[in-house]
Amino acid sequence: MGKLDGKVAVITGGTSGMALAGAKLFVDEGAHVFISGRRKGALDEAVKLIGRNVTGVQADSRTPCTRSKWLRLLGPLGGPFRGF
């Protein structure tokens, strides 16, 4: 049983570097992780690399409409949401 079983995490820029490494660690601890990236190809590769309990969302966190997109995706999961 992982420390994050039953939790949901959102990691923006999750297609490379520390964000991708963090997403992998969260999944290893039991969380379902939503990662975002601007480039679909890189996002698909990151999802494939993580392998399970991950959802890729093509989004650009620099744009104002991205927050609304996240809330539409995550709203049905309940809450509370921290970090918005």
PLY file of the C-alpha trace (Angstrom):
ply
format ascii 1.0
element vertex 84
property float x
property float y
property float z
element edge 83
property int vertex1
property int vertex2
end_header
0.00 0.00 0.00
1.48 3.32 -1.11
1.46 6.64 0.69
-0.68 8.14 -2.07
-3.25 5.38 -2.63
-6.55 6.90 -3.70
-5.06 10.36 -4.31
-5.04 12.32 -7.56
-2.17 14.56 -8.61
-1.90 17.13 -11.39
1.58 17.81 -12.74
1.98 20.46 -15.41
4.90 20.20 -17.77
4.99 16.51 -16.94
6.58 15.35 -20.18
10.22 15.71 -19.14
12.71 16.45 -16.41
11.82 16.70 -12.75
8.09 16.88 -13.44
8.16 13.55 -15.29
10.29 11.99 -12.54
7.84 13.29 -9.94
4.89 11.88 -11.86
6.56 8.46 -11.91
7.20 8.61 -8.16
3.59 9.61 -7.44
2.31 6.67 -9.51
4.72 4.33 -7.74
3.21 5.49 -4.44
-0.33 4.72 -5.64
-1.67 8.03 -7.01
-3.44 8.54 -10.30
-1.54 11.32 -12.05
-2.76 13.76 -14.67
0.21 15.18 -16.57
0.05 18.00 -19.06
2.22 19.11 -21.92
1.94 21.29 -24.99
3.30 18.77 -27.50
1.11 15.73 -28.12
4.00 13.50 -29.16
5.99 14.21 -26.01
2.86 13.78 -23.90
2.08 10.40 -25.47
5.66 9.25 -24.86
5.52 10.31 -21.20
2.23 8.47 -20.67
3.72 5.37 -22.29
6.85 5.64 -20.12
4.86 5.93 -16.89
2.66 3.07 -18.03
-0.24 3.01 -15.57
-2.43 5.28 -13.47
-1.67 8.25 -15.69
-3.78 10.48 -17.92
-2.18 12.84 -20.41
-3.81 16.20 -21.04
-2.62 18.38 -23.89
-2.62 21.86 -22.40
-0.50 24.99 -22.15
-0.41 26.20 -18.55
0.58 29.68 -19.76
-2.94 30.31 -21.07
-5.86 31.42 -18.89
-8.26 28.81 -20.28
-6.10 25.97 -18.95
-7.36 26.34 -15.38
-10.95 25.98 -16.61
-9.96 22.89 -18.59
-8.45 21.30 -15.47
-11.49 22.09 -13.35
-13.78 20.51 -15.98
-11.64 17.36 -15.99
-11.17 17.10 -12.25
-14.50 18.44 -11.01
-16.26 15.07 -11.18
-13.55 13.58 -8.93
-14.67 15.71 -6.01
-12.11 17.61 -4.02
-10.75 19.41 -2.15
-8.31 20.85 -4.65
-5.08 22.34 -3.39
-2.69 24.44 -5.41
-5.18 26.22 -7.68
0 1
1 2
2 3
3 4
4 5
5 6
6 7
7 8
8 9
9 10
10 11
11 12
12 13
13 14
14 15
15 16
16 17
17 18
18 19
19 20
20 21
21 22
22 23
23 24
24 25
25 26
26 27
27 28
28 29
29 30
30 31
31 32
32 33
33 34
34 35
35 36
36 37
37 38
38 39
39 40
40 41
41 42
42 43
43 44
44 45
45 46
46 47
47 48
48 49
49 50
50 51
51 52
52 53
53 54
54 55
55 56
56 57
57 58
58 59
59 60
60 61
61 62
62 63
63 64
64 65
65 66
66 67
67 68
68 69
69 70
70 71
71 72
72 73
73 74
74 75
75 76
76 77
77 78
78 79
79 80
80 81
81 82
82 83
